[in-house]
Amino acid sequence: MSAKKTADFQKPFLILNSPSYRAERFIDINSVVRQNIPSTYYVRADYELGKRLEPNRRLPHSAQFEEFRRRLQSGWTLISDGTERVCSEILELSQAIAEALGYICRANLYITPSGVRGFPPHYDAHDVLVLHLHGTKVWKVANEQVRVPRRNELSPPDLEMDSECQTIFTLRPGDILYIPKGFPHVVDNTSDGVGAQLTFACASIHLEDIVLQCIAERLKQSDPYSRNFPYRGSADDLAVARESILSIAVPFSDSEIDAAIKKVRRNHSFQMDHHTTQDLLGRTGQGD
């Protein structure tokens, strides 16, 4: 059986759904937040570049939920991480997306008040698939990828978007937007009320991870690499260092590569299971 190919879409695209479709029919937003209180927090674009804030976690969940409601009414965006852990419908969607794209996906819920921009312009280090749930949001997405970001790469805090080189997508309930990693974007809620969407963080394994794992395993199996190198090495020390480095360049066997791929997959899956949005986005303040 041939291996499943990972999807590699090059440009953002929008899928318009039927006007009669309403995603909130099968996803109860209030229920998801109530069940996911420990992984919910709030941010605001004009507050220290979207610095993450949390309620008093020692309070009962009911009191924390009321704090979220007050913050939402005061212009803060709510983010609920890893919602597939508390909602079977979202879990099914996440698993279906992962199977179709060949990625590991985690679903995060974003709820933004009317007339609010939750985050400053930024790009993500992973692909993003958005399912709009409620209200209307306008996404401004750059026409070109600024770069192919490496894992956990930070989007510059002062990133600017050229209004002449962007596409505007208006999302309503049931619409789906796909944005590959590295495309700057910014989102505004233009609804009279709150706007909400599920954002699936679609993270793939990088070839860099496999190469580094191959090198790491080879280093572990060779004693010479564990020897000390003097701060001011002599000519003999430099010669030994060059010889050791060149020895790593010997072609890796198929078994070494296979073992590295298996280990990277295990590590990647574990990290996705245990990390929050903040870990996936690379720094506090990036998201949608």
C-alpha positions as CSV (number, residue, x, y, z in Angstrom):
1,M,0.0,0.0,0.0
2,S,1.4,3.4,-0.9
3,A,2.0,6.0,1.8
4,K,-0.6,8.7,2.1
5,K,0.7,12.0,0.6
6,T,0.5,15.1,2.8
7,A,-1.5,17.9,1.2
8,D,0.6,20.9,0.2
9,F,-1.7,23.8,-0.8
10,Q,0.1,26.9,-2.0
11,K,-2.5,29.6,-1.8
12,P,-5.4,30.6,0.5
13,F,-8.8,29.6,-0.7
14,L,-12.4,30.0,0.5
15,I,-15.2,27.4,0.4
16,L,-18.7,29.0,0.5
17,N,-21.3,26.8,2.1
18,S,-25.1,26.8,1.6
19,P,-26.8,29.8,3.1
20,S,-29.2,27.4,4.9
21,Y,-26.3,25.7,6.7
22,R,-25.5,26.7,10.2
23,A,-22.6,25.2,11.9
24,E,-23.9,26.2,15.4
25,R,-26.6,23.6,14.9
26,F,-24.2,20.8,15.8
27,I,-21.7,22.8,17.9
28,D,-23.0,24.5,21.0
29,I,-20.4,27.3,21.6
30,N,-21.5,28.0,25.2
31,S,-21.3,24.3,26.1
32,V,-17.8,24.0,24.6
33,V,-16.5,26.9,26.6
34,R,-18.1,25.7,29.8
35,Q,-16.6,22.2,29.4
36,N,-13.2,23.6,28.4
37,I,-12.8,26.3,31.1
38,P,-9.2,25.3,32.2
39,S,-8.0,25.8,28.6
40,T,-9.8,29.1,27.9
41,Y,-8.3,32.6,28.3
42,Y,-8.7,36.1,26.7
43,V,-6.6,38.5,24.7
44,R,-6.9,41.9,23.1
45,A,-5.0,43.3,20.2
46,D,-4.3,46.6,21.8
47,Y,-3.2,45.1,25.1
48,E,0.6,44.4,24.9
49,L,0.2,42.8,21.4
50,G,-2.5,40.4,22.5
51,K,-0.9,39.3,25.8
52,R,-2.7,36.3,27.2
53,L,-4.7,36.8,30.4
54,E,-6.6,34.3,32.5
55,P,-9.2,34.5,35.3
56,N,-8.4,33.4,38.8
57,R,-8.1,29.6,38.2
58,R,-8.8,29.0,41.9
59,L,-12.4,30.2,41.4
60,P,-15.2,27.8,40.6
61,H,-15.7,27.2,36.9
62,S,-19.0,29.0,37.0
63,A,-17.2,32.2,38.2
64,Q,-14.5,31.9,35.6
65,F,-17.2,31.5,32.9
66,E,-18.9,34.7,34.1
67,E,-15.4,36.5,33.9
68,F,-15.2,35.4,30.3
69,R,-18.6,36.9,29.6
70,R,-17.6,40.2,31.2
71,R,-14.3,40.3,29.3
72,L,-16.1,39.6,26.0
73,Q,-18.5,42.5,26.7
74,S,-15.5,44.7,27.3
75,G,-13.9,44.0,23.9
76,W,-11.7,41.0,24.7
77,T,-11.4,38.0,22.4
78,L,-11.9,34.6,24.0
79,I,-9.8,31.6,23.0
80,S,-10.6,28.0,24.0
81,D,-7.8,25.6,23.2
82,G,-8.0,22.0,22.2
83,T,-11.8,21.9,22.0
84,E,-11.7,18.5,20.4
85,R,-11.1,17.1,23.9
86,V,-14.5,18.2,25.1
87,C,-16.8,18.0,22.0
88,S,-17.2,14.8,20.1
89,E,-18.4,16.6,17.0
90,I,-15.3,18.7,16.9
91,L,-13.2,15.7,17.5
92,E,-14.7,14.0,14.4
93,L,-14.0,17.0,12.3
94,S,-10.4,17.3,13.5
95,Q,-9.8,13.6,12.8
96,A,-11.4,13.9,9.3
97,I,-9.2,16.9,8.5
98,A,-6.1,15.1,9.7
99,E,-6.9,12.1,7.6
100,A,-7.6,14.2,4.5
101,L,-4.6,16.4,4.7
102,G,-2.1,14.1,6.3
103,Y,-1.5,16.6,9.2
104,I,-2.1,16.5,12.9
105,C,-4.9,18.9,13.7
106,R,-6.1,20.6,16.9
107,A,-9.2,22.7,17.1
108,N,-9.3,26.1,18.9
109,L,-12.4,28.2,19.3
110,Y,-12.2,32.0,18.9
111,I,-15.0,34.3,20.0
112,T,-14.7,38.0,19.2
113,P,-17.0,40.9,20.2
114,S,-18.6,43.1,17.6
115,G,-16.3,45.6,15.8
116,V,-13.2,44.1,17.4
117,R,-9.9,42.9,15.9
118,G,-8.6,40.1,18.1
119,F,-4.9,40.1,17.0
120,P,-2.5,42.3,15.0
121,P,-1.4,41.2,11.5
122,H,0.7,38.1,11.7
123,Y,1.5,34.8,9.9
124,D,1.4,31.3,11.4
125,A,4.1,28.6,11.4
126,H,1.4,26.0,10.5
127,D,-1.4,25.8,8.0
128,V,-4.8,27.1,9.2
129,L,-8.3,25.8,8.4
130,V,-11.1,28.0,9.6
131,L,-14.7,26.9,10.0
132,H,-16.9,29.9,10.6
133,L,-19.6,29.3,13.2
134,H,-21.4,32.6,14.1
135,G,-21.7,36.2,12.9
136,T,-19.5,37.7,10.2
137,K,-15.8,38.2,10.1
138,V,-13.7,39.8,7.4
139,W,-10.3,38.2,6.8
140,K,-7.6,40.2,5.0
141,V,-5.0,37.8,3.7
142,A,-1.8,38.7,1.9
143,N,-1.6,37.6,-1.7
144,E,1.9,36.2,-1.3
145,Q,3.7,34.1,1.3
146,V,6.3,36.3,3.0
147,R,8.4,33.2,3.8
148,V,8.2,29.5,4.6
149,P,8.4,29.7,8.4
150,R,10.3,27.1,10.4
151,R,8.6,25.3,13.3
152,N,7.7,27.7,16.1
153,E,9.0,30.7,14.1
154,L,7.8,34.0,15.5
155,S,5.9,36.4,13.3
156,P,7.4,39.9,13.7
157,P,5.3,42.0,16.2
158,D,5.4,45.0,13.8
159,L,4.4,43.1,10.7
160,E,2.5,45.3,8.2
161,M,0.2,44.3,5.4
162,D,0.1,46.1,2.0
163,S,-3.6,47.0,1.3
164,E,-2.9,46.8,-2.4
165,C,-1.6,43.2,-2.2
166,Q,-4.2,41.4,-0.2
167,T,-7.4,39.4,-0.7
168,I,-10.5,40.1,1.4
169,F,-12.6,37.1,2.5
170,T,-16.0,37.6,4.2
171,L,-16.9,34.6,6.3
172,R,-20.4,33.7,7.4
173,P,-21.6,30.6,9.2
174,G,-20.6,27.4,7.3
175,D,-17.9,29.1,5.3
176,I,-14.4,27.5,5.3
177,L,-11.1,29.3,4.7
178,Y,-7.7,27.7,4.2
179,I,-4.5,29.7,4.8
180,P,-1.1,28.1,4.3
181,K,1.6,28.9,6.8
182,G,3.6,32.1,6.1
183,F,0.7,34.1,4.7
184,P,0.1,37.3,6.7
185,H,-3.5,37.9,7.7
186,V,-5.7,40.0,10.0
187,V,-9.3,39.4,11.1
188,D,-12.1,41.9,12.0
189,N,-15.5,41.0,13.4
190,T,-18.0,43.1,11.4
191,S,-21.1,41.5,13.0
192,D,-23.6,43.4,15.2
193,G,-22.9,40.7,17.8
194,V,-20.1,38.3,18.5
195,G,-18.3,36.4,15.8
196,A,-17.0,32.9,16.4
197,Q,-15.0,30.3,14.5
198,L,-13.2,27.0,14.9
199,T,-9.6,27.3,13.8
200,F,-7.9,24.0,13.1
201,A,-4.1,24.2,13.5
202,C,-2.7,21.9,10.9
203,A,0.8,21.0,11.8
204,S,3.1,18.9,9.6
205,I,6.4,17.2,10.2
206,H,9.3,19.1,8.7
207,L,12.1,17.4,6.8
208,E,14.4,19.4,9.0
209,D,13.1,17.4,12.0
210,I,13.9,14.1,10.3
211,V,17.4,15.2,9.3
212,L,18.2,16.5,12.8
213,Q,16.9,13.3,14.3
214,C,19.2,11.2,12.1
215,I,22.2,13.2,13.1
216,A,21.2,13.1,16.8
217,E,20.9,9.3,16.8
218,R,24.2,8.9,15.1
219,L,25.9,11.2,17.6
220,K,24.5,9.1,20.5
221,Q,26.0,6.0,19.1
222,S,29.5,7.3,18.7
223,D,31.8,8.0,21.7
224,P,34.1,10.5,20.0
225,Y,31.3,13.1,19.7
226,S,31.0,13.2,23.5
227,R,34.6,14.4,24.1
228,N,35.4,17.9,25.3
229,F,36.5,20.6,22.9
230,P,38.8,23.2,24.5
231,Y,37.6,26.8,24.4
232,R,40.9,27.6,22.6
233,G,41.5,24.5,20.7
234,S,44.9,23.6,19.2
235,A,45.5,22.6,15.6
236,D,45.2,18.9,16.7
237,D,41.9,19.6,18.4
238,L,40.6,21.4,15.2
239,A,41.7,18.4,13.1
240,V,39.8,16.0,15.3
241,A,36.7,18.2,15.2
242,R,36.8,18.4,11.4
243,E,37.2,14.6,11.1
244,S,34.3,14.0,13.5
245,I,32.0,16.4,11.6
246,L,32.9,14.9,8.2
247,S,32.2,11.4,9.6
248,I,28.5,12.5,10.1
249,A,28.3,13.2,6.4
250,V,28.5,9.4,5.7
251,P,25.2,8.5,4.0
252,F,22.5,7.4,6.4
253,S,21.1,3.9,5.9
254,D,17.5,3.2,5.2
255,S,17.0,1.7,8.7
256,E,18.5,4.9,10.3
257,I,16.1,7.1,8.3
258,D,13.1,4.9,9.1
259,A,13.9,4.9,12.8
260,A,14.2,8.7,12.7
261,I,10.9,9.1,11.0
262,K,9.1,6.9,13.5
263,K,10.6,8.8,16.4
264,V,9.8,12.2,15.0
265,R,6.2,11.1,14.4
266,R,5.9,9.9,18.0
267,N,7.3,13.1,19.4
268,H,5.2,15.2,17.1
269,S,2.0,13.5,18.1
270,F,2.8,13.8,21.8
271,Q,3.6,17.5,21.5
272,M,0.3,18.2,19.6
273,D,-1.6,16.3,22.3
274,H,-0.1,18.3,25.2
275,H,0.5,21.7,23.8
276,T,-1.8,24.7,23.8
277,T,-2.4,27.3,21.1
278,Q,0.4,29.4,22.6
279,D,2.9,26.7,22.1
280,L,1.7,26.0,18.5
281,L,1.8,29.6,17.5
282,G,5.2,30.2,18.9
283,R,4.5,33.2,21.1
284,T,1.7,34.8,23.0
285,G,-0.4,37.0,20.8
286,Q,-0.7,35.2,17.5
287,G,-3.9,33.6,16.4
288,D,-7.2,34.6,14.9
